[in-house]
Amino acid sequence: MTAPSLRCPDCGTEYADRWRCECGRPLEYVERSLPDGPAPDPAAFDVRDGLWSFSEFVPESPAATLGEGTTPLVDAPDWDAEFKLEYVFPTGSFKDRGATVTLSRAAALGVGTVVEDSSGNAGAAVATYAARAGIDADVYVPASVKDSKLRAIRRAGANPVKVEGPRRATTDACIKAVEAGDGWYASHAWNPAFFAGTATFAYETALQRDWTVPDAVVLPLGHGTLFLGAHRGFRALEDAGWTDSVPRLLGVQAAGHAPIAAELHGLDAVSGDNDAADGIQIADPVRKGEILDAIQGTDGDAIALGADPVERELDRLHAAGFYVEPTSAVAPAALAEYRARGVLAPDDEVVVPLTGSGLKN
């Protein structure tokens, strides 16, 4: 088994494998995976392999899988939207999409130890899929990480490394370990395999809608792991001729940690704080330029919300049977805000992912 090569989109340098280009840019796959034929009959599409059922779009081969994917897409009439229940994955978050592909790549490369930095969900996913692949894992986490997520990392046999200070300090400590040769960086921000995994969100959504796409998707936005995955996935579907458009991508960030919204709307629009949405408190996303390009290219947007509307939305979700963690409430809360601002028309078809389980709190 071999892993596909990577290339820098800026300088064009190719690598058999590396966590970033020598010029500092995130790497991408040399070859883009697209199917040759037309879209299959959605009623006959075989989803028994979960997200790996879309193997023609995925550049890696499944070597670390737990049957993840094909999450439900359900009507949410109280929100006049469809919710995609990403919190029903094996580790309780959408990060399993990226982890299965990333750890499959690591297995193909013969990696012995992976390292990752995470506020919780990505760390739990990487730890779990590393265990599935028989690979050791060191997961760098903020000292304030929730005990439930710390337990998930430990019980998968991984080694959690607590780091004091802001979220950025956790990333810095992890990168220092990578540069010292302490492991292979299974980063949900840098590694293109992770985004190849999160792109499957788009393939599943289109399939569940009989190869049509919604007018818009409203997503939480930190490092852009799901946001950019959705963008790549919907673009790939259109380029393959399986769908005929790309939805508007509407992001939401946590007030006080909203560099994308600040770039679009100014600092006054992102003032305040939001400790409820700890999963997206990213001050300096690695792929900021790519996120902004995706917003511009889909006539999208990004806004910031404080804690109050998110906490109210969390209560509303729980009362309706959607038992999610606080960060999952930011996108439904933003849906209401986008409608109030007139960004979304009353008759727009909208999909909203619910990204993490409330059982992890």
C-alpha positions in Angstrom: 0.0 0.0 0.0 1.3 3.4 -0.9 0.2 6.9 -0.1 -0.3 9.6 -2.9 2.2 12.4 -3.2 1.6 16.0 -2.1 2.4 19.3 -3.7 2.7 22.9 -2.6 0.0 25.1 -4.3 2.3 28.1 -4.1 5.8 27.0 -5.1 5.0 23.7 -6.8 7.4 21.6 -4.8 6.3 17.9 -4.5 6.9 15.6 -1.6 6.2 11.9 -0.9 5.0 13.1 2.5 5.5 16.2 4.7 3.3 18.1 7.1 3.9 21.5 5.3 6.0 22.9 2.5 9.4 24.3 3.2 7.9 27.6 2.1 5.4 27.4 5.0 2.3 26.7 2.9 -0.1 23.8 3.6 0.2 21.0 1.0 -2.4 19.4 -1.2 -2.6 16.2 -3.2 -0.8 16.1 -6.5 -3.7 14.3 -8.1 -7.3 15.2 -7.6 -9.7 12.2 -7.1 -12.8 12.5 -9.3 -15.1 9.8 -10.8 -15.3 9.4 -14.5 -18.9 8.5 -15.0 -22.2 10.2 -14.4 -23.9 10.3 -11.0 -25.4 6.8 -10.0 -29.0 6.3 -9.2 -29.3 7.6 -5.6 -31.8 4.9 -4.7 -29.3 2.2 -5.7 -26.2 3.8 -4.3 -24.5 1.3 -1.9 -23.6 3.1 1.4 -22.6 0.0 3.3 -19.0 1.2 3.5 -20.0 4.5 5.1 -18.1 7.5 3.9 -15.7 5.2 2.1 -18.6 4.4 -0.3 -17.4 7.6 -2.0 -14.0 6.1 -2.7 -13.8 7.6 -6.2 -13.6 11.1 -4.5 -11.2 10.0 -1.7 -7.4 9.9 -2.5 -6.5 7.4 0.3 -7.5 3.7 0.8 -9.3 2.6 4.0 -6.9 1.2 6.5 -8.4 2.6 9.7 -12.1 2.6 9.6 -15.0 2.0 12.1 -17.9 2.1 9.6 -18.1 5.9 10.0 -20.3 8.1 7.8 -23.8 8.2 6.2 -25.0 10.4 9.1 -28.7 11.1 9.1 -30.1 14.2 7.2 -33.4 15.0 9.0 -36.1 17.7 8.7 -36.0 20.3 11.4 -39.3 22.1 10.9 -38.9 24.4 13.9 -35.8 25.8 12.2 -37.2 25.5 8.6 -34.0 23.6 7.7 -32.4 20.2 7.5 -30.0 19.1 10.2 -27.2 16.7 9.3 -26.5 14.7 12.5 -22.7 14.6 12.6 -22.7 13.9 16.3 -23.6 10.2 15.7 -20.1 9.2 14.6 -18.1 6.6 16.6 -16.4 9.3 18.7 -19.3 11.7 18.7 -18.2 14.3 16.3 -17.7 15.1 12.6 -13.9 14.9 13.1 -14.1 11.2 12.5 -14.5 12.0 8.8 -11.0 13.5 8.7 -9.5 11.0 11.2 -10.4 7.9 9.3 -8.7 9.2 6.1 -5.7 10.8 7.9 -4.9 7.6 9.9 -5.4 5.5 6.8 -2.7 7.6 5.2 -0.5 7.2 8.2 -0.9 3.5 8.1 0.0 3.4 4.4 3.2 5.3 5.2 4.1 2.9 8.0 3.9 5.6 10.7 4.6 4.4 14.2 3.5 7.5 16.2 1.1 10.3 15.3 0.8 13.6 17.1 -2.1 16.1 17.1 -3.2 19.2 18.9 -6.8 19.7 19.7 -9.4 21.3 22.0 -10.9 17.9 22.3 -13.0 16.4 19.5 -10.1 16.0 16.9 -7.9 14.6 19.6 -10.5 12.0 20.5 -11.0 11.1 16.9 -7.3 10.8 16.1 -6.7 8.8 19.2 -9.5 6.4 18.4 -8.5 5.9 14.7 -4.8 5.6 15.7 -5.9 2.7 18.0 -7.8 1.1 15.2 -4.7 1.3 13.0 -2.3 0.1 15.7 -0.5 3.4 15.8 0.7 5.2 18.9 -0.7 8.7 19.5 0.3 11.8 21.5 -2.5 14.4 21.7 -1.6 17.9 22.8 -4.6 19.6 24.5 -5.2 22.8 26.4 -5.0 22.3 30.2 -8.6 23.4 30.4 -9.9 20.5 28.1 -13.1 18.9 29.3 -12.6 15.7 31.3 -15.0 13.7 29.0 -12.8 14.4 26.0 -9.6 13.7 28.0 -11.1 10.3 29.0 -11.8 9.5 25.4 -8.2 10.2 24.4 -6.8 8.1 27.3 -9.1 5.2 26.9 -8.1 4.8 23.3 -4.6 4.3 24.6 -3.2 7.7 23.5 -1.1 9.9 25.6 -2.7 13.3 26.3 -0.2 16.2 26.8 -1.7 19.1 28.6 -0.5 22.6 27.7 -1.1 25.7 29.8 -2.0 29.0 28.2 -4.2 29.9 25.2 -5.2 27.5 22.5 -2.3 28.7 20.3 0.2 27.5 23.0 -1.1 24.0 22.5 -0.4 24.1 18.7 3.0 25.6 19.3 4.0 22.8 21.7 2.7 20.2 19.3 4.6 21.6 16.3 7.8 21.8 18.4 7.4 18.1 19.1 6.8 17.4 15.4 9.9 19.4 14.4 11.9 17.4 17.0 10.9 14.2 15.2 8.6 13.0 17.9 5.9 11.8 15.5 3.9 12.3 12.3 1.6 15.3 12.4 -2.0 14.1 12.0 -3.2 17.7 12.0 -6.8 18.6 11.3 -5.6 22.1 10.2 -2.6 21.2 8.1 -3.0 17.7 6.7 -4.8 17.5 3.4 -6.0 14.0 4.2 -8.2 15.4 6.9 -10.0 17.7 4.4 -10.4 14.8 2.0 -12.3 13.2 4.8 -14.5 16.1 5.8 -15.3 16.6 2.1 -17.5 13.5 2.4 -20.0 15.6 4.3 -20.9 17.2 0.9 -21.1 13.9 -1.0 -23.5 12.4 1.6 -25.6 15.6 1.7 -26.0 15.6 -2.1 -26.8 11.9 -2.2 -29.4 12.2 0.6 -31.0 15.0 -1.5 -31.0 12.9 -4.7 -28.0 14.7 -6.1 -29.3 18.2 -5.5 -27.6 20.7 -3.2 -29.2 23.1 -0.8 -29.2 26.9 -1.4 -27.0 27.3 1.6 -25.1 25.5 4.3 -24.5 27.1 7.7 -21.4 25.8 9.5 -19.3 26.5 12.6 -16.0 28.0 11.6 -12.7 27.6 13.6 -9.8 26.2 11.6 -12.3 25.6 8.8 -12.1 21.8 9.0 -15.7 21.2 8.0 -16.2 24.5 6.2 -13.4 23.9 3.8 -14.2 20.2 3.5 -17.7 21.1 2.5 -16.4 23.6 -0.1 -14.0 21.0 -1.6 -16.7 18.3 -1.6 -19.4 20.4 -3.3 -16.9 21.7 -5.8 -15.8 18.1 -6.6 -19.4 17.1 -7.1 -20.0 19.9 -9.5 -16.8 19.2 -11.4 -17.7 15.6 -11.7 -21.0 16.5 -13.2 -23.0 14.9 -10.3 -24.6 18.1 -9.2 -25.1 21.5 -11.0 -24.2 24.1 -8.3 -22.4 24.8 -5.1 -24.3 26.1 -2.1 -23.6 29.3 -0.4 -21.3 28.6 2.6 -22.2 30.7 5.7 -19.8 30.4 8.6 -20.2 31.4 12.2 -17.4 32.1 14.7 -17.1 32.6 18.4 -17.0 36.3 19.4 -13.6 37.1 20.6 -12.1 34.4 18.3 -13.4 35.5 14.9 -10.6 36.5 12.5 -12.6 35.6 9.4 -15.7 37.6 10.4 -13.4 40.5 11.4 -11.8 40.5 8.0 -15.2 40.7 6.4 -17.1 43.0 8.7 -14.5 44.8 10.9 -13.6 44.4 14.6 -16.7 46.0 15.9 -18.8 43.2 14.4 -16.8 40.5 16.4 -16.5 42.1 19.8 -17.3 40.3 23.0 -16.6 36.7 24.0 -18.0 33.3 23.7 -16.8 30.7 26.1 -19.7 28.4 25.2 -18.2 27.6 21.8 -14.8 26.3 22.9 -14.5 24.1 19.9 -14.0 27.0 17.5 -11.9 29.4 19.5 -9.2 29.7 16.8 -7.5 33.1 16.6 -5.3 32.4 13.6 -6.5 29.7 11.3 -3.9 28.1 9.1 -6.0 28.2 6.0 -7.4 31.7 6.5 -6.9 32.7 2.9 -8.5 29.6 1.6 -11.5 30.1 3.9 -11.9 33.7 2.6 -11.7 32.5 -1.0 -14.4 29.8 -0.3 -16.7 32.5 1.1 -16.1 34.8 -1.8 -16.5 32.0 -4.4 -19.8 30.9 -3.1 -21.3 34.3 -2.2 -21.0 33.3 1.4 -20.3 35.1 4.6 -19.0 34.7 8.2 -20.4 36.3 11.4 -19.5 36.1 15.0 -21.9 35.3 17.9 -21.6 35.7 21.6 -22.4 33.1 24.2 -26.0 34.1 25.0 -27.7 33.2 21.7 -25.6 30.0 21.5 -26.7 28.9 25.0 -30.4 29.7 24.2 -30.1 27.7 21.0 -28.5 24.8 22.9 -31.5 24.6 25.2 -33.8 24.7 22.3 -32.0 21.9 20.5 -32.0 19.7 23.6 -35.7 20.3 24.1 -36.3 19.2 20.4 -34.3 15.9 20.9 -31.0 17.0 19.4 -28.6 16.3 22.3 -25.5 18.1 21.1 -22.6 19.9 22.8 -22.5 23.7 23.0 -20.3 24.3 20.0 -22.9 22.5 17.9 -25.4 25.2 18.7 -23.5 28.0 17.0 -24.7 27.1 13.5 -28.4 26.9 14.3 -28.1 30.1 16.2 -26.4 31.7 13.2 -29.2 30.4 10.9 -31.6 32.7 12.8 -29.2 35.6 12.6 -28.6 35.2 8.9 -32.3 35.2 8.3 -32.8 38.3 10.4 -30.1 40.1 8.4 -31.8 39.1 5.1 -28.8 37.1 4.0 -31.1 34.1 3.7 -34.5 34.3 2.0 -37.5 32.7 3.7 -37.8 30.0 1.0 -34.0 29.1 0.8 -33.3 25.5 1.4 -30.7 25.2 4.1 -28.6 22.4 5.6 -27.0 22.8 9.1 -24.6 20.2 10.5 -24.8 19.4 14.2 -21.2 18.6 14.8 -20.6 17.1 18.3 -22.5 15.0 20.9 -23.8 16.3 24.2 -22.7 13.0 25.7 -19.1 14.4 25.6 -19.9 17.2 28.1 
